[in-house]
């Protein structure tokens, strides 16, 4: 790695963070189906419902300018997406919505 860094012609930023298992494709498919179904049942667009859920779960990152932004679902860890799925189940239940996609 040192040689690669020494040969770089441009400044580099190297970030080291704790590794978390990435979400799975089946998790991503499930949450998107759940969001679409819940949104239709309560009168929101899928985009609006997704934003509401992401805000409530609070999975954010700080960009290079220091702005706090919601993470893309594609970037959620396995645990973060599990938490979002569970939260979506709870929200649907509270709204009296039975999610067919959850079966």
Secondary structure, 3 states (H helix, E strand, C coil): CHHHHHHCCCCCCCCCCCCCCECCHHHHHHHHHHHHHHHHHHCCCHHHHHHHHHHHHCCEEECCCCCEEECCHHHCEHHHHHHHHHHHHHHHHHCCCCCHHHC
